[in-house]
Amino acid sequence: MDDSGDVYMRSWTGTILGPSNSMHDGRIYQLKLFCDKDYPDKPPSVRFYSRINMACVNHETGVIEPRHFSMLANWHREYTMEDILTELRREMSSPQNRKLPQPPEGATF
């Protein structure tokens, strides 16, 4: 959680370790997840803080675009934030993302 005083527990920080055998190998990515008042009926907004080159990420803002990330586009209230992070890590290993050149390590949005 980002703010221990947030009684609604809306703002979270996530971390993903880049999967091996990809351009993300050995990298650590930071993300922000924000749950508005409609969560868990609607998905949280998710934004990479660390710069990353992936098909589902807006290259200017770091925001995950739901129409390009099926878990957010087809949201079920049973999904958890851990599920989102796990699926994003899996997406890093997908054929469309695994070989994309990446920004310098440590670069942020």
Backbone as JSON, one array per atom type, in Angstrom:
{
  "sequence": "MDDSGDVYMRSWTGTILGPSNSMHDGRIYQLKLFCDKDYPDKPPSVRFYSRINMACVNHETGVIEPRHFSMLANWHREYTMEDILTELRREMSSPQNRKLPQPPEGATF",
  "N": [[0.83, -1.18, 0.0], [0.45, 2.25, -0.73], [-0.18, 4.41, 0.95], [-0.47, 4.37, 4.28], [-2.48, 5.49, 5.74], [-4.72, 5.38, 4.2], [-7.79, 4.39, 4.39], [-9.45, 3.1, 2.65], [-7.81, 1.6, 1.1], [-6.79, 2.06, -1.59], [-4.59, 2.78, -3.24], [-1.75, 1.29, -4.53], [1.55, -0.14, -4.72], [3.35, -2.08, -6.98], [5.66, -4.72, -7.79], [7.58, -6.19, -10.33], [9.64, -8.8, -11.28], [11.69, -9.11, -14.01], [11.14, -11.63, -16.48], [13.22, -14.49, -17.15], [15.21, -15.28, -20.08], [14.32, -13.31, -21.8], [14.11, -9.9, -23.0], [13.71, -8.59, -20.7], [14.99, -9.81, -18.66], [16.41, -10.01, -15.48], [15.73, -7.43, -14.77], [14.03, -5.03, -12.68], [10.81, -4.01, -12.24], [8.69, -1.31, -11.41], [5.35, -0.6, -10.47], [2.24, 1.22, -10.35], [-0.86, 0.73, -8.89], [-4.22, 1.54, -8.9], [-7.22, 1.54, -7.22], [-10.44, 2.42, -7.79], [-13.61, 3.6, -6.44], [-15.32, 1.67, -7.47], [-14.04, -0.75, -7.53], [-14.07, -4.11, -6.42], [-15.55, -4.56, -8.71], [-14.94, -3.27, -11.05], [-11.88, -3.05, -12.92], [-8.66, -2.16, -11.47], [-6.77, 0.85, -12.2], [-3.72, 0.69, -13.91], [-0.32, 1.45, -13.94], [2.9, 1.61, -15.21], [5.74, 2.6, -13.45], [8.38, 2.34, -13.9], [10.16, 2.66, -16.92], [9.17, 0.87, -19.81], [9.0, -1.25, -22.66], [6.34, -2.5, -24.08], [3.61, -4.09, -25.76], [1.09, -3.54, -24.63], [1.37, -1.27, -23.14], [1.19, 2.21, -22.78], [3.42, 4.24, -24.4], [4.12, 6.8, -23.71], [3.03, 7.44, -21.23], [3.09, 5.23, -19.56], [0.86, 3.86, -18.79], [-1.18, 0.99, -18.55], [-2.99, -0.15, -21.21], [-6.2, -1.09, -21.26], [-7.62, -2.24, -23.47], [-5.63, -3.54, -24.81], [-4.68, -5.37, -23.07], [-5.73, -8.24, -22.0], [-6.63, -9.2, -19.46], [-7.47, -6.92, -18.01], [-9.31, -5.9, -19.83], [-11.23, -7.89, -19.89], [-12.32, -8.13, -17.29], [-12.83, -9.77, -14.15], [-14.39, -9.88, -11.05], [-13.18, -11.56, -9.25], [-10.49, -11.56, -9.76], [-7.23, -10.69, -8.62], [-4.81, -8.26, -7.4], [-2.37, -9.45, -7.39], [-2.81, -11.36, -9.38], [-2.91, -9.67, -11.62], [-0.25, -8.67, -11.71], [1.14, -11.07, -12.09], [0.12, -11.88, -14.58], [1.0, -9.76, -16.18], [3.75, -10.19, -16.04], [3.88, -12.64, -17.34], [3.04, -11.77, -19.83], [5.24, -10.28, -20.59], [6.92, -12.26, -21.45], [5.75, -13.13, -23.74], [5.6, -13.85, -27.29], [5.29, -11.42, -28.74], [6.4, -9.49, -27.09], [8.8, -10.31, -25.84], [11.26, -9.9, -27.17], [11.45, -7.22, -27.67], [13.28, -4.19, -27.86], [14.47, -2.54, -24.93], [14.05, 0.37, -22.82], [16.76, 2.24, -21.23], [17.94, 0.71, -18.24], [16.49, 1.61, -15.15], [15.27, 3.92, -16.02], [12.47, 6.11, -15.8], [8.93, 6.94, -15.95]],
  "CA": [[0.0, 0.0, 0.0], [1.22, 3.49, -0.8], [-0.51, 5.32, 2.04], [-1.0, 3.57, 5.39], [-3.66, 6.16, 6.25], [-5.81, 5.21, 3.24], [-8.67, 3.35, 4.95], [-10.09, 2.39, 1.53], [-6.75, 0.8, 0.48], [-6.98, 2.26, -3.03], [-3.37, 3.01, -3.99], [-0.79, 0.23, -4.26], [2.76, -0.24, -5.53], [3.68, -3.47, -7.3], [6.99, -4.97, -8.34], [7.7, -7.37, -11.18], [10.99, -9.18, -11.7], [11.65, -9.5, -15.42], [11.34, -13.06, -16.71], [14.46, -14.88, -17.83], [15.11, -15.57, -21.51], [13.63, -12.22, -22.48], [14.83, -8.63, -22.87], [13.4, -8.09, -19.35], [15.74, -10.65, -17.72], [17.22, -9.33, -14.48], [15.24, -6.08, -14.47], [12.98, -4.89, -11.67], [9.85, -3.0, -12.7], [7.76, -0.78, -10.41], [4.06, -0.21, -11.02], [1.23, 1.78, -9.46], [-2.21, 0.22, -9.12], [-5.17, 2.37, -8.18], [-8.57, 0.98, -7.2], [-11.42, 3.45, -7.45], [-14.73, 3.14, -5.59], [-16.03, 0.55, -8.09], [-13.27, -1.99, -7.39], [-13.52, -5.02, -7.42], [-16.42, -4.78, -9.87], [-14.2, -2.75, -12.2], [-10.45, -3.24, -12.66], [-7.87, -0.99, -11.08], [-5.92, 1.41, -13.25], [-2.36, 0.18, -13.69], [0.66, 2.27, -14.65], [4.3, 1.35, -14.92], [6.59, 3.71, -13.04], [9.6, 2.05, -14.65], [9.95, 2.64, -18.38], [9.15, -0.47, -20.38], [8.46, -1.33, -24.01], [5.42, -3.64, -24.22], [2.49, -3.76, -26.64], [-0.09, -3.09, -23.88], [1.74, -0.11, -22.33], [1.3, 3.49, -23.47], [4.85, 4.56, -24.37], [4.33, 8.15, -23.19], [2.55, 7.58, -19.85], [3.3, 4.0, -18.78], [-0.43, 3.29, -18.43], [-1.62, -0.24, -19.22], [-4.2, 0.11, -21.98], [-7.04, -2.28, -21.1], [-7.99, -2.89, -24.74], [-4.48, -4.33, -25.25], [-4.31, -6.3, -21.99], [-7.01, -8.95, -21.87], [-7.11, -9.34, -18.09], [-8.23, -5.72, -17.66], [-10.43, -5.77, -20.77], [-12.23, -8.92, -19.55], [-12.16, -8.16, -15.84], [-13.73, -10.51, -13.26], [-14.17, -9.37, -9.69], [-12.37, -12.52, -8.49], [-9.08, -11.31, -10.01], [-6.53, -9.93, -7.58], [-3.67, -7.48, -7.88], [-1.33, -10.44, -7.67], [-3.12, -11.92, -10.71], [-2.52, -8.68, -12.63], [1.21, -8.66, -11.8], [1.55, -12.36, -12.67], [-0.22, -11.87, -16.0], [1.91, -8.84, -16.86], [5.04, -10.88, -16.17], [3.68, -13.63, -18.41], [2.96, -11.01, -21.08], [6.61, -9.9, -20.94], [7.54, -13.41, -22.11], [5.01, -13.48, -24.95], [6.38, -13.6, -28.51], [5.24, -10.03, -29.18], [7.1, -8.6, -26.16], [10.03, -10.84, -25.27], [12.47, -9.45, -27.86], [11.42, -5.78, -27.9], [14.34, -3.45, -27.17], [13.98, -1.88, -23.73], [14.74, 1.62, -22.43], [17.84, 2.0, -20.26], [17.49, 0.29, -16.91], [16.39, 2.71, -14.2], [14.5, 5.03, -16.59], [11.1, 6.16, -15.27], [7.95, 7.82, -16.62]],
  "C": [[0.88, 1.24, 0.0], [1.03, 4.37, 0.42], [-1.17, 4.54, 3.17], [-2.24, 4.21, 6.0], [-4.88, 6.02, 5.34], [-6.71, 4.06, 3.7], [-9.38, 2.56, 3.85], [-9.1, 1.51, 0.76], [-6.84, 0.86, -1.05], [-5.68, 2.32, -3.83], [-2.29, 2.02, -3.56], [0.43, 0.38, -5.17], [3.04, -1.72, -5.74], [5.08, -3.54, -7.88], [6.95, -6.24, -9.16], [9.17, -7.59, -11.49], [10.9, -9.69, -13.13], [11.93, -10.98, -15.61], [12.64, -13.35, -17.46], [14.16, -15.22, -19.29], [14.26, -14.56, -22.25], [14.49, -10.97, -22.32], [14.63, -8.02, -21.48], [14.2, -8.81, -18.27], [16.6, -9.79, -16.79], [16.75, -7.93, -14.11], [14.16, -6.13, -13.4], [12.1, -3.72, -12.1], [8.92, -2.62, -11.56], [6.49, -0.32, -11.12], [3.21, 0.43, -9.93], [-0.1, 1.19, -9.87], [-3.15, 1.07, -8.27], [-6.58, 1.8, -8.34], [-9.55, 2.09, -6.86], [-12.58, 2.83, -6.67], [-15.47, 1.95, -6.17], [-15.26, -0.77, -8.03], [-13.9, -2.83, -6.28], [-14.44, -5.28, -8.61], [-15.79, -4.27, -11.16], [-12.72, -2.86, -11.88], [-9.77, -1.98, -12.15], [-7.19, -0.39, -12.31], [-4.49, 0.99, -12.89], [-1.41, 1.0, -14.55], [2.06, 1.84, -14.23], [4.97, 2.65, -14.5], [7.92, 3.58, -13.76], [9.28, 2.07, -16.14], [10.07, 1.22, -18.89], [8.55, -0.38, -21.78], [7.67, -2.63, -24.1], [4.22, -3.17, -25.05], [1.3, -3.17, -25.88], [0.17, -1.82, -23.06], [1.84, 1.14, -23.21], [2.73, 3.97, -23.31], [5.14, 5.95, -23.82], [4.0, 8.27, -21.71], [2.84, 6.37, -18.96], [2.0, 3.31, -18.38], [-0.69, 2.01, -19.24], [-2.93, 0.08, -19.93], [-5.06, -1.15, -21.97], [-7.39, -2.98, -22.41], [-6.86, -3.76, -25.3], [-3.99, -5.33, -24.2], [-5.58, -7.01, -21.55], [-7.51, -9.08, -20.44], [-7.92, -8.12, -17.65], [-9.44, -5.54, -18.56], [-11.57, -6.72, -20.42], [-12.22, -9.17, -18.05], [-13.24, -8.99, -15.16], [-13.39, -10.09, -11.84], [-13.33, -10.31, -8.83], [-10.87, -12.3, -8.71], [-8.5, -10.45, -8.89], [-5.41, -9.11, -8.2], [-2.5, -8.41, -8.18], [-1.55, -11.07, -9.04], [-2.69, -10.96, -11.82], [-1.0, -8.69, -12.82], [1.72, -9.94, -12.44], [1.27, -12.39, -14.17], [0.66, -10.9, -16.78], [3.28, -9.47, -17.04], [4.98, -11.93, -17.27], [3.67, -12.93, -19.78], [4.35, -10.55, -21.54], [7.31, -11.01, -21.71], [6.85, -13.8, -23.41], [5.85, -13.16, -26.18], [6.38, -12.14, -28.95], [6.03, -9.08, -28.3], [8.5, -9.05, -25.76], [11.32, -10.3, -25.9], [12.48, -7.94, -28.14], [12.58, -5.1, -27.18], [13.74, -2.64, -26.02], [14.74, -0.58, -23.47], [15.86, 1.3, -21.45], [17.27, 1.63, -18.89], [17.53, 1.48, -15.96], [15.61, 3.9, -14.71], [13.06, 4.95, -16.07], [10.23, 7.09, -16.12], [7.78, 9.07, -15.81]]
}
